[in-house]
């Protein structure tokens, strides 16, 4: 221990990681280990370390939060207040006018945000449902069946995700314009489904692999059909994985810009991220309106993520990472 | 329909996924490969049959604008991915230390991930605005900087601002994956290292880090899968300006395709962009497999 104490000075953060983190972090039965260093002679160093970590965490969290919060704060200020550079945090007059404007309730006949919101919602939800249905079938097939070229097909599927949206948008734009799919919700939905299928397959495949095959087999022996065994045994167990895949798919569709900005034109199809561009003119930008719209875009995503935050992490760790 | 029934169940299950990918990704990509050999212009549809073979590519590779954009893209991705990895690792190590309120910290940590890249672009454009942005505001009020710094107008600063936006947006992906890795890590090897008299740095370097490497590369693979996201940010923040100094391949090809309507040329360029991002993905995927194999060998 004394040796570690010496090196603490050299590498405080790491020393703290290695020395005083109870194994498994939050496991309650092991958390008693956290008190152990108190008996050590280098108490001041440990204390210093603990506070050092706290300060670092605080600073890091501030850096993470502030840019977003600043924009949200500005959504409640008038354009004049923003342009006049009122003091940043001091309580200036806050107003809901921006939101009224954005929803066309104020004096200005604004940008049809309500329509954009509905478009975004319809496109995101529909494409998520379809992508998850397809991804469920694909992921289940990859997890449960053995067939030729399985690995090749899987890698091929993943590589299709490596094509950046903007590179895809040119050829898709041309083909969609032949098919008459430009500026239709269906056209955008099809593209988003394709964008989300590979990742959904990947995540869902990972989750099904975690569930022992024998469970479904036992159900089949008990007289279930394969189909029943799937719905009654395997599906409920993979639910949280499927949910996290759905959230990823929804967020991707909700936030997508590069493809939507080319494939949608009118009020009937434009999504919220594309609508954001309506606030910029050649030389002027309606900052207040943009901030308000930013809040409108972010709120559903935030609520959704906070509710399912646990699943999100589980989804990332179990579905994707474990080999 | 009869043909469908004859297929084995796994093929029937996989069919929808591959049909969708074929229709929306594979066919358009093949088509764009074809048009990249033609002088196709959207305004003159008949030019799609005018095959010019490698003329577009020769023009492309002879264009200094393209090579600058290409180099800038590679530089941007390398810098951004590495910094995100470092910050993500630091953040994960920090949060892993905290025993109380860790769930809340994790939630805060993921906050930027919820922001759509286009929003991040707008938000940082606002923050770095030389006139009303908060960055200059703070510099002037608290640090006594007298002149307004033109963050988005001066070319190096613009590049820096773009990198800031991209890093802010995506560090969370690394942090969350690495944190998951830290939490999944078995403690016995660490204990053993301590008993053997390893310094904390040695234990980190030879025990923790090798264990984390697969997680690092998974994060790199995931991120390189959506490298094109930087398009949104660049498009909003600088739109390739000032004077093309922040032009990346994606913004350049979008400009050639939609503004100049030179689809053939633009498709040639986006084909290069696709190959570039596939190269990034394959590179990280191979590293991932190598690091996994290394771990398995140690285990065995």
Interface residues (C-beta under 8 A of the other chain):
Chain A: X3 X4 X7 X8 X10 X11 X13 X14 X15 X16 X17 X18 X19 X20 X21 X22 X23 X24 X25 X26 X31 X34 X53 X54 X56 X57 X60 X61 X64 X65 X67 X68 X70 X71 X74 X82 X83 X85 X88 X133 X134 X135 X137 X138 X140 X141 X142 X144 X145 X147 X153 X157 X158 X159 X160 X161 X162 X163 X164 X165 X166 X167 X168 X169 X170 X171 X172 X173 X174 X175 X190 X191 X193 X194 X195 X197 X198 X201 X226 X251 X254 X255 X256 X257 X258 X262 X273 X276 X287 X290 X291 X294 X297 X298 X301 X302 X305 X306 X309 X312 X313 X316 X317 X320 X321 X323
Chain B: X8 X9 X10 X11 X13 X14 X16 X17 X18 X20 X21 X23 X24 X25 X26 X27 X28 X29 X31 X32 X35 X42 X90 X91 X93 X94 X95 X96 X97 X98 X99 X102 X103 X105 X106 X107 X108 X109 X110 X111 X112 X113 X114 X115 X116 X117 X118 X119 X122 X123 X124 X126 X127 X132 X134 X137 X138 X168 X172 X176 X177 X180 X181 X182 X183 X184 X187 X190 X191 X194 X197 X199 X200 X201 X203 X204 X208 X214 X215 X218 X222 X224 X225 X226 X227 X228 X229 X231 X232 X235 X250 X253 X254 X257 X258 X263 X266 X267 X270 X271 X273 X274 X277 X278 X280 X281 X282 X292
